[in-house]
Amino acid sequence: MQTSVLKLDLDSPVPFDEQIKKQITRLVQSKTVRSGRRLPTVRELSVEMEINSNELTRICRRLEEDGFLLKKRGTGTYAVFLKEGAGSRSQQEEVYSVQ
């Protein structure tokens, strides 16, 4: 995912964490970021977007809980677009074999 795709509107009344969550969700749902694609690290994203890495980690955890990201230990975080009815982590891994 190109981090330049993610834009924060500092004048928006919407908190930046919600802005980021909505943008990543939209990118995955629209398949702009295809399922199974490894995302940049939290550190890379936080430096480019100039936001706290702890805050971005929290946002990514929420996206993982919502089924849009899949974190695989030792390999990174991946975009996941689930087929209908696939909600659990094991179902995510069955539906999309991320590399």
N, CA, C and O atoms as a Tinker XYZ file with bonds, in Angstrom:
   396  protein
     1  N      0.853000   -1.175000    0.000000    73     2
     2  CA     0.000000    0.000000    0.000000    64     1     3
     3  C      0.893000    1.230000    0.000000    63     2     4     5
     4  O      1.829000    1.330000    0.793000    81     3
     5  N      0.604000    2.141000   -0.872000    73     3     6
     6  CA     1.339000    3.381000   -0.862000    64     5     7
     7  C      0.800000    4.232000    0.279000    63     6     8     9
     8  O     -0.401000    4.489000    0.366000    81     7
     9  N      1.697000    4.661000    1.143000    73     7    10
    10  CA     1.239000    5.453000    2.278000    64     9    11
    11  C      0.730000    6.808000    1.828000    63    10    12    13
    12  O     -0.051000    7.437000    2.542000    81    11
    13  N      1.158000    7.278000    0.653000    73    11    14
    14  CA     0.673000    8.556000    0.159000    64    13    15
    15  C     -0.825000    8.502000   -0.148000    63    14    16    17
    16  O     -1.458000    9.541000   -0.333000    81    15
    17  N     -1.391000    7.295000   -0.203000    73    15    18
    18  CA    -2.823000    7.131000   -0.424000    64    17    19
    19  C     -3.592000    7.554000    0.822000    63    18    20    21
    20  O     -4.727000    8.019000    0.722000    81    19
    21  N     -2.984000    7.395000    1.990000    73    19    22
    22  CA    -3.619000    7.761000    3.246000    64    21    23
    23  C     -3.373000    9.237000    3.537000    63    22    24    25
    24  O     -2.228000    9.686000    3.593000    81    23
    25  N     -4.437000    9.972000    3.719000    73    23    26
    26  CA    -4.339000   11.405000    3.974000    64    25    27
    27  C     -5.082000   11.757000    5.252000    63    26    28    29
    28  O     -6.216000   11.326000    5.462000    81    27
    29  N     -4.437000   12.538000    6.099000    73    27    30
    30  CA    -5.093000   13.045000    7.300000    64    29    31
    31  C     -5.565000   14.462000    7.039000    63    30    32    33
    32  O     -4.810000   15.291000    6.531000    81    31
    33  N     -6.806000   14.738000    7.385000    73    31    34
    34  CA    -7.345000   16.094000    7.296000    64    33    35
    35  C     -7.324000   16.666000    8.706000    63    34    36    37
    36  O     -8.193000   16.367000    9.526000    81    35
    37  N     -6.328000   17.486000    8.973000    73    35    38
    38  CA    -6.160000   18.035000   10.314000    64    37    39
    39  C     -7.272000   18.997000   10.704000    63    38    40    41
    40  O     -7.460000   19.268000   11.890000    81    39
    41  N     -8.018000   19.521000    9.724000    73    39    42
    42  CA    -9.115000   20.442000   10.003000    64    41    43
    43  C    -10.451000   19.726000   10.185000    63    42    44    45
    44  O    -11.454000   20.355000   10.521000    81    43
    45  N    -10.466000   18.436000    9.966000    73    43    46
    46  CA   -11.697000   17.658000   10.060000    64    45    47
    47  C    -12.100000   17.462000   11.519000    63    46    48    49
    48  O    -11.244000   17.303000   12.389000    81    47
    49  N    -13.415000   17.475000   11.784000    73    47    50
    50  CA   -13.882000   17.173000   13.136000    64    49    51
    51  C    -13.774000   15.673000   13.468000    63    50    52    53
    52  O    -13.904000   15.273000   14.624000    81    51
    53  N    -13.534000   14.856000   12.430000    73    51    54
    54  CA   -13.387000   13.408000   12.625000    64    53    55
    55  C    -11.990000   13.142000   13.175000    63    54    56    57
    56  O    -11.002000   13.581000   12.586000    81    55
    57  N    -11.891000   12.421000   14.311000    73    55    58
    58  CA   -10.568000   12.117000   14.872000    64    57    59
    59  C     -9.696000   11.383000   13.859000    63    58    60    61
    60  O    -10.193000   10.593000   13.055000    81    59
    61  N     -8.379000   11.653000   13.905000    73    59    62
    62  CA    -7.495000   11.069000   12.892000    64    61    63
    63  C     -7.474000    9.562000   12.919000    63    62    64    65
    64  O     -7.269000    8.933000   11.881000    81    63
    65  N     -7.685000    8.950000   14.101000    73    63    66
    66  CA    -7.706000    7.490000   14.125000    64    65    67
    67  C     -8.888000    6.941000   13.338000    63    66    68    69
    68  O     -8.776000    5.906000   12.681000    81    67
    69  N    -10.024000    7.637000   13.404000    73    67    70
    70  CA   -11.192000    7.216000   12.624000    64    69    71
    71  C    -10.957000    7.470000   11.139000    63    70    72    73
    72  O    -11.387000    6.679000   10.300000    81    71
    73  N    -10.277000    8.566000   10.808000    73    71    74
    74  CA    -9.959000    8.851000    9.406000    64    73    75
    75  C     -9.109000    7.725000    8.814000    63    74    76    77
    76  O     -9.387000    7.237000    7.718000    81    75
    77  N     -8.089000    7.326000    9.538000    73    75    78
    78  CA    -7.191000    6.270000    9.059000    64    77    79
    79  C     -7.942000    4.956000    8.927000    63    78    80    81
    80  O     -7.819000    4.264000    7.916000    81    79
    81  N     -8.718000    4.613000    9.945000    73    79    82
    82  CA    -9.473000    3.357000    9.926000    64    81    83
    83  C    -10.412000    3.317000    8.720000    63    82    84    85
    84  O    -10.478000    2.313000    8.012000    81    83
    85  N    -11.137000    4.416000    8.491000    73    83    86
    86  CA   -12.069000    4.457000    7.362000    64    85    87
    87  C    -11.334000    4.342000    6.034000    63    86    88    89
    88  O    -11.802000    3.661000    5.122000    81    87
    89  N    -10.192000    4.997000    5.921000    73    87    90
    90  CA    -9.446000    4.963000    4.664000    64    89    91
    91  C     -8.901000    3.566000    4.374000    63    90    92    93
    92  O     -9.006000    3.080000    3.248000    81    91
    93  N     -8.324000    2.924000    5.380000    73    91    94
    94  CA    -7.794000    1.568000    5.170000    64    93    95
    95  C     -8.928000    0.602000    4.856000    63    94    96    97
    96  O     -8.802000   -0.243000    3.971000    81    95
    97  N    -10.035000    0.729000    5.582000    73    95    98
    98  CA   -11.200000   -0.116000    5.336000    64    97    99
    99  C    -11.684000    0.051000    3.900000    63    98   100   101
   100  O    -11.970000   -0.936000    3.221000    81    99
   101  N    -11.776000    1.291000    3.437000    73    99   102
   102  CA   -12.236000    1.579000    2.081000    64   101   103
   103  C    -11.266000    1.003000    1.045000    63   102   104   105
   104  O    -11.698000    0.449000    0.034000    81   103
   105  N     -9.959000    1.131000    1.293000    73   103   106
   106  CA    -8.964000    0.604000    0.352000    64   105   107
   107  C     -9.074000   -0.909000    0.213000    63   106   108   109
   108  O     -8.942000   -1.451000   -0.884000    81   107
   109  N     -9.317000   -1.589000    1.336000    73   107   110
   110  CA    -9.425000   -3.054000    1.297000    64   109   111
   111  C    -10.754000   -3.468000    0.664000    63   110   112   113
   112  O    -10.783000   -4.368000   -0.176000    81   111
   113  N    -11.859000   -2.818000    1.062000    73   111   114
   114  CA   -13.166000   -3.178000    0.507000    64   113   115
   115  C    -13.242000   -2.931000   -0.990000    63   114   116   117
   116  O    -13.846000   -3.715000   -1.721000    81   115
   117  N    -12.636000   -1.848000   -1.447000    73   115   118
   118  CA   -12.677000   -1.517000   -2.878000    64   117   119
   119  C    -11.653000   -2.321000   -3.673000    63   118   120   121
   120  O    -11.602000   -2.242000   -4.900000    81   119
   121  N    -10.845000   -3.090000   -2.960000    73   119   122
   122  CA    -9.791000   -3.917000   -3.543000    64   121   123
   123  C     -8.696000   -3.092000   -4.210000    63   122   124   125
   124  O     -7.964000   -3.590000   -5.065000    81   123
   125  N     -8.588000   -1.805000   -3.803000    73   123   126
   126  CA    -7.463000   -0.978000   -4.234000    64   125   127
   127  C     -6.187000   -1.602000   -3.690000    63   126   128   129
   128  O     -5.159000   -1.644000   -4.366000    81   127
   129  N     -6.273000   -2.085000   -2.453000    73   127   130
   130  CA    -5.206000   -2.888000   -1.860000    64   129   131
   131  C     -5.733000   -4.310000   -1.892000    63   130   132   133
   132  O     -6.682000   -4.642000   -1.183000    81   131
   133  N     -5.126000   -5.141000   -2.706000    73   131   134
   134  CA    -5.671000   -6.484000   -2.868000    64   133   135
   135  C     -5.389000   -7.350000   -1.644000    63   134   136   137
   136  O     -4.399000   -7.171000   -0.934000    81   135
   137  N     -6.279000   -8.269000   -1.434000    73   135   138
   138  CA    -6.168000   -9.162000   -0.293000    64   137   139
   139  C     -4.889000   -9.971000   -0.365000    63   138   140   141
   140  O     -4.503000  -10.452000   -1.431000    81   139
   141  N     -4.235000  -10.116000    0.776000    73   139   142
   142  CA    -3.005000  -10.873000    0.850000    64   141   143
   143  C     -1.767000  -10.026000    0.654000    63   142   144   145
   144  O     -0.648000  -10.529000    0.749000    81   143
   145  N     -1.953000   -8.743000    0.380000    73   143   146
   146  CA    -0.807000   -7.860000    0.175000    64   145   147
   147  C     -0.240000   -7.412000    1.513000    63   146   148   149
   148  O     -0.971000   -6.967000    2.397000    81   147
   149  N      1.080000   -7.538000    1.647000    73   147   150
   150  CA     1.738000   -7.110000    2.882000    64   149   151
   151  C      1.773000   -5.592000    2.925000    63   150   152   153
   152  O      2.093000   -4.936000    1.934000    81   151
   153  N      1.442000   -5.046000    4.077000    73   151   154
   154  CA     1.413000   -3.601000    4.271000    64   153   155
   155  C      2.746000   -3.108000    4.810000    63   154   156   157
   156  O      3.520000   -3.888000    5.366000    81   155
   157  N      3.020000   -1.817000    4.649000    73   155   158
   158  CA     4.222000   -1.259000    5.276000    64   157   159
   159  C      4.144000   -1.439000    6.792000    63   158   160   161
   160  O      3.062000   -1.617000    7.351000    81   159
   161  N      5.290000   -1.392000    7.441000    73   159   162
   162  CA     5.307000   -1.547000    8.894000    64   161   163
   163  C      4.664000   -0.333000    9.555000    63   162   164   165
   164  O      4.544000    0.733000    8.952000    81   163
   165  N      4.257000   -0.517000   10.797000    73   163   166
   166  CA     3.686000    0.588000   11.565000    64   165   167
   167  C      4.692000    1.724000   11.656000    63   166   168   169
   168  O      4.329000    2.895000   11.547000    81   167
   169  N      5.934000    1.382000   11.852000    73   167   170
   170  CA     6.971000    2.416000   11.947000    64   169   171
   171  C      7.062000    3.224000   10.651000    63   170   172   173
   172  O      7.116000    4.454000   10.685000    81   171
   173  N      7.080000    2.529000    9.511000    73   171   174
   174  CA     7.144000    3.227000    8.221000    64   173   175
   175  C      5.941000    4.151000    8.027000    63   174   176   177
   176  O      6.086000    5.302000    7.617000    81   175
   177  N      4.755000    3.625000    8.328000    73   175   178
   178  CA     3.536000    4.427000    8.185000    64   177   179
   179  C      3.530000    5.621000    9.134000    63   178   180   181
   180  O      3.176000    6.733000    8.742000    81   179
   181  N      3.919000    5.387000   10.373000    73   179   182
   182  CA     3.857000    6.474000   11.359000    64   181   183
   183  C      4.843000    7.586000   11.029000    63   182   184   185
   184  O      4.548000    8.759000   11.256000    81   183
   185  N      6.004000    7.235000   10.497000    73   183   186
   186  CA     6.986000    8.257000   10.109000    64   185   187
   187  C      6.453000    9.074000    8.933000    63   186   188   189
   188  O      6.501000   10.303000    8.947000    81   187
   189  N      5.947000    8.379000    7.920000    73   187   190
   190  CA     5.459000    9.092000    6.740000    64   189   191
   191  C      4.238000    9.959000    7.052000    63   190   192   193
   192  O      4.110000   11.070000    6.536000    81   191
   193  N      3.341000    9.444000    7.900000    73   191   194
   194  CA     2.117000   10.187000    8.209000    64   193   195
   195  C      2.293000   11.153000    9.374000    63   194   196   197
   196  O      1.408000   11.953000    9.677000    81   195
   197  N      3.445000   11.065000   10.017000    73   195   198
   198  CA     3.772000   11.927000   11.156000    64   197   199
   199  C      2.757000   11.795000   12.293000    63   198   200   201
   200  O      2.246000   12.781000   12.823000    81   199
   201  N      2.486000   10.521000   12.646000    73   199   202
   202  CA     1.635000   10.253000   13.800000    64   201   203
   203  C      2.342000    9.258000   14.705000    63   202   204   205
   204  O      3.263000    8.557000   14.285000    81   203
   205  N      1.906000    9.209000   15.923000    73   203   206
   206  CA     2.506000    8.348000   16.934000    64   205   207
   207  C      2.344000    6.876000   16.554000    63   206   208   209
   208  O      1.248000    6.443000   16.197000    81   207
   209  N      3.423000    6.117000   16.629000    73   207   210
   210  CA     3.371000    4.704000   16.241000    64   209   211
   211  C      2.486000    3.890000   17.181000    63   210   212   213
   212  O      1.870000    2.914000   16.752000    81   211
   213  N      2.412000    4.271000   18.453000    73   211   214
   214  CA     1.534000    3.559000   19.385000    64   213   215
   215  C      0.066000    3.730000   18.986000    63   214   216   217
   216  O     -0.723000    2.788000   19.060000    81   215
   217  N     -0.281000    4.934000   18.566000    73   215   218
   218  CA    -1.651000    5.203000   18.115000    64   217   219
   219  C     -1.966000    4.392000   16.862000    63   218   220   221
   220  O     -3.049000    3.819000   16.746000    81   219
   221  N     -1.029000    4.345000   15.935000    73   219   222
   222  CA    -1.231000    3.585000   14.707000    64   221   223
   223  C     -1.323000    2.089000   14.993000    63   222   224   225
   224  O     -2.095000    1.379000   14.348000    81   223
   225  N     -0.550000    1.615000   15.943000    73   223   226
   226  CA    -0.631000    0.203000   16.347000    64   225   227
   227  C     -2.027000   -0.108000   16.873000    63   226   228   229
   228  O     -2.594000   -1.154000   16.555000    81   227
   229  N     -2.582000    0.796000   17.678000    73   227   230
   230  CA    -3.934000    0.617000   18.231000    64   229   231
   231  C     -4.968000    0.571000   17.108000    63   230   232   233
   232  O     -5.884000   -0.250000   17.137000    81   231
   233  N     -4.821000    1.446000   16.128000    73   231   234
   234  CA    -5.743000    1.478000   14.985000    64   233   235
   235  C     -5.653000    0.164000   14.206000    63   234   236   237
   236  O     -6.674000   -0.403000   13.818000    81   235
   237  N     -4.439000   -0.312000   13.983000    73   235   238
   238  CA    -4.248000   -1.574000   13.247000    64   237   239
   239  C     -4.844000   -2.756000   13.999000    63   238   240   241
   240  O     -5.390000   -3.669000   13.380000    81   239
   241  N     -4.748000   -2.752000   15.318000    73   239   242
   242  CA    -5.378000   -3.826000   16.111000    64   241   243
   243  C     -6.887000   -3.833000   15.913000    63   242   244   245
   244  O     -7.500000   -4.891000   15.769000    81   243
   245  N     -7.483000   -2.633000   15.907000    73   243   246
   246  CA    -8.931000   -2.545000   15.690000    64   245   247
   247  C     -9.299000   -3.050000   14.301000    63   246   248   249
   248  O    -10.305000   -3.739000   14.132000    81   247
   249  N     -8.492000   -2.708000   13.316000    73   247   250
   250  CA    -8.753000   -3.187000   11.955000    64   249   251
   251  C     -8.590000   -4.704000   11.856000    63   250   252   253
   252  O     -9.300000   -5.364000   11.097000    81   251
   253  N     -7.659000   -5.243000   12.623000    73   251   254
   254  CA    -7.490000   -6.697000   12.654000    64   253   255
   255  C     -8.709000   -7.351000   13.306000    63   254   256   257
   256  O     -9.197000   -8.375000   12.829000    81   255
   257  N     -9.197000   -6.759000   14.394000    73   255   258
   258  CA   -10.398000   -7.278000   15.057000    64   257   259
   259  C    -11.611000   -7.222000   14.133000    63   258   260   261
   260  O    -12.482000   -8.090000   14.188000    81   259
   261  N    -11.661000   -6.195000   13.284000    73   259   262
   262  CA   -12.784000   -6.037000   12.355000    64   261   263
   263  C    -12.633000   -6.897000   11.105000    63   262   264   265
   264  O    -13.546000   -6.957000   10.282000    81   263
   265  N    -11.483000   -7.567000   10.953000    73   263   266
   266  CA   -11.298000   -8.485000    9.839000    64   265   267
   267  C    -10.709000   -7.877000    8.583000    63   266   268   269
   268  O    -10.758000   -8.505000    7.525000    81   267
   269  N    -10.148000   -6.664000    8.661000    73   267   270
   270  CA    -9.567000   -6.039000    7.472000    64   269   271
   271  C     -8.064000   -6.225000    7.382000    63   270   272   273
   272  O     -7.483000   -6.067000    6.308000    81   271
   273  N     -7.435000   -6.554000    8.485000    73   271   274
   274  CA    -6.000000   -6.816000    8.501000    64   273   275
   275  C     -5.753000   -8.151000    9.167000    63   274   276   277
   276  O     -6.523000   -8.580000   10.027000    81   275
   277  N     -4.686000   -8.801000    8.770000    73   275   278
   278  CA    -4.276000  -10.063000    9.377000    64   277   279
   279  C     -2.799000   -9.956000    9.698000    63   278   280   281
   280  O     -1.973000   -9.780000    8.802000    81   279
   281  N     -2.468000  -10.062000   10.975000    73   279   282
   282  CA    -1.080000   -9.967000   11.406000    64   281   283
   283  C     -0.528000  -11.379000   11.551000    63   282   284   285
   284  O     -1.068000  -12.200000   12.292000    81   283
   285  N      0.560000  -11.647000   10.828000    73   283   286
   286  CA     1.206000  -12.958000   10.907000    64   285   287
   287  C      2.579000  -12.751000   11.523000    63   286   288   289
   288  O      3.431000  -12.052000   10.973000    81   287
   289  N      2.769000  -13.362000   12.651000    73   287   290
   290  CA     4.009000  -13.194000   13.404000    64   289   291
   291  C      5.237000  -13.508000   12.546000    63   290   292   293
   292  O      5.333000  -14.561000   11.915000    81   291
   293  N      6.156000  -12.569000   12.548000    73   291   294
   294  CA     7.408000  -12.759000   11.836000    64   293   295
   295  C      7.390000  -12.395000   10.363000    63   294   296   297
   296  O      8.445000  -12.304000    9.736000    81   295
   297  N      6.192000  -12.184000    9.792000    73   295   298
   298  CA     6.140000  -11.853000    8.368000    64   297   299
   299  C      5.508000  -10.509000    8.082000    63   298   300   301
   300  O      5.804000   -9.912000    7.047000    81   299
   301  N      4.653000  -10.007000    8.951000    73   299   302
   302  CA     4.064000   -8.690000    8.737000    64   301   303
   303  C      2.554000   -8.675000    8.861000    63   302   304   305
   304  O      1.928000   -9.620000    9.342000    81   303
   305  N      1.996000   -7.560000    8.407000    73   303   306
   306  CA     0.553000   -7.342000    8.441000    64   305   307
   307  C      0.053000   -7.297000    7.008000    63   306   308   309
   308  O      0.665000   -6.677000    6.138000    81   307
   309  N     -1.080000   -7.970000    6.778000    73   307   310
   310  CA    -1.607000   -8.127000    5.433000    64   309   311
   311  C     -3.037000   -7.605000    5.351000    63   310   312   313
   312  O     -3.793000   -7.654000    6.321000    81   311
   313  N     -3.389000   -7.104000    4.166000    73   311   314
   314  CA    -4.761000   -6.701000    3.889000    64   313   315
   315  C     -5.584000   -7.969000    3.691000    63   314   316   317
   316  O     -5.117000   -8.935000    3.086000    81   315
   317  N     -6.804000   -7.957000    4.203000    73   315   318
   318  CA    -7.683000   -9.111000    4.070000    64   317   319
   319  C     -9.067000   -8.617000    3.682000    63   318   320   321
   320  O     -9.637000   -7.764000    4.363000    81   319
   321  N     -9.606000   -9.143000    2.604000    73   319   322
   322  CA   -10.992000   -8.887000    2.248000    64   321   323
   323  C    -11.709000  -10.208000    2.360000    63   322   324   325
   324  O    -11.479000  -11.119000    1.565000    81   323
   325  N    -12.577000  -10.315000    3.345000    73   323   326
   326  CA   -13.213000  -11.588000    3.643000    64   325   327
   327  C    -14.412000  -11.872000    2.751000    63   326   328   329
   328  O    -15.181000  -10.975000    2.403000    81   327
   329  N    -14.549000  -13.123000    2.396000    73   327   330
   330  CA   -15.783000  -13.547000    1.758000    64   329   331
   331  C    -16.861000  -13.510000    2.832000    63   330   332   333
   332  O    -16.564000  -13.613000    4.022000    81   331
   333  N    -18.106000  -13.365000    2.411000    73   331   334
   334  CA   -19.195000  -13.280000    3.365000    64   333   335
   335  C    -19.198000  -14.488000    4.296000    63   334   336   337
   336  O    -19.069000  -15.627000    3.848000    81   335
   337  N    -19.344000  -14.236000    5.574000    73   335   338
   338  CA   -19.426000  -15.295000    6.558000    64   337   339
   339  C    -18.098000  -15.725000    7.140000    63   338   340   341
   340  O    -18.077000  -16.529000    8.072000    81   339
   341  N    -16.994000  -15.222000    6.629000    73   339   342
   342  CA   -15.683000  -15.599000    7.148000    64   341   343
   343  C    -15.225000  -14.512000    8.113000    63   342   344   345
   344  O    -14.750000  -13.461000    7.683000    81   343
   345  N    -15.363000  -14.756000    9.398000    73   343   346
   346  CA   -15.056000  -13.711000   10.353000    64   345   347
   347  C    -13.928000  -14.026000   11.314000    63   346   348   349
   348  O    -13.235000  -13.114000   11.767000    81   347
   349  N    -13.727000  -15.288000   11.633000    73   347   350
   350  CA   -12.700000  -15.616000   12.623000    64   349   351
   351  C    -11.326000  -15.644000   11.977000    63   350   352   353
   352  O    -11.204000  -15.738000   10.755000    81   351
   353  N    -10.299000  -15.562000   12.803000    73   351   354
   354  CA    -8.924000  -15.585000   12.295000    64   353   355
   355  C     -8.648000  -16.856000   11.495000    63   354   356   357
   356  O     -8.021000  -16.792000   10.438000    81   355
   357  N     -9.104000  -18.007000   11.982000    73   355   358
   358  CA    -8.844000  -19.250000   11.254000    64   357   359
   359  C     -9.563000  -19.245000    9.918000    63   358   360   361
   360  O     -9.042000  -19.771000    8.934000    81   359
   361  N    -10.767000  -18.650000    9.867000    73   359   362
   362  CA   -11.482000  -18.563000    8.599000    64   361   363
   363  C    -10.767000  -17.611000    7.653000    63   362   364   365
   364  O    -10.741000  -17.848000    6.445000    81   363
   365  N    -10.184000  -16.533000    8.184000    73   363   366
   366  CA    -9.427000  -15.606000    7.347000    64   365   367
   367  C     -8.281000  -16.349000    6.676000    63   366   368   369
   368  O     -8.053000  -16.209000    5.475000    81   367
   369  N     -7.568000  -17.133000    7.461000    73   367   370
   370  CA    -6.425000  -17.854000    6.932000    64   369   371
   371  C     -6.845000  -18.902000    5.924000    63   370   372   373
   372  O     -6.104000  -19.181000    4.981000    81   371
   373  N     -8.032000  -19.495000    6.105000    73   371   374
   374  CA    -8.525000  -20.463000    5.134000    64   373   375
   375  C     -8.924000  -19.787000    3.837000    63   374   376   377
   376  O     -8.613000  -20.279000    2.752000    81   375
   377  N     -9.619000  -18.648000    3.948000    73   375   378
   378  CA   -10.119000  -17.957000    2.781000    64   377   379
   379  C     -8.988000  -17.359000    1.977000    63   378   380   381
   380  O     -8.993000  -17.422000    0.747000    81   379
   381  N     -8.019000  -16.778000    2.661000    73   379   382
   382  CA    -6.878000  -16.145000    1.999000    64   381   383
   383  C     -5.578000  -16.688000    2.563000    63   382   384   385
   384  O     -5.233000  -16.429000    3.717000    81   383
   385  N     -4.886000  -17.414000    1.772000    73   383   386
   386  CA    -3.588000  -17.921000    2.179000    64   385   387
   387  C     -2.567000  -16.827000    1.881000    63   386   388   389
   388  O     -2.080000  -16.712000    0.757000    81   387
   389  N     -2.246000  -16.023000    2.899000    73   387   390
   390  CA    -1.314000  -14.926000    2.702000    64   389   391
   391  C      0.111000  -15.455000    2.717000    63   390   392   393
   392  O      0.428000  -16.427000    3.403000    81   391
   393  N      0.962000  -14.790000    1.940000    73   391   394
   394  CA     2.335000  -15.245000    1.801000    64   393   395
   395  C      3.264000  -14.309000    2.520000    63   394   396
   396  O      4.477000  -14.522000    2.521000    81   395
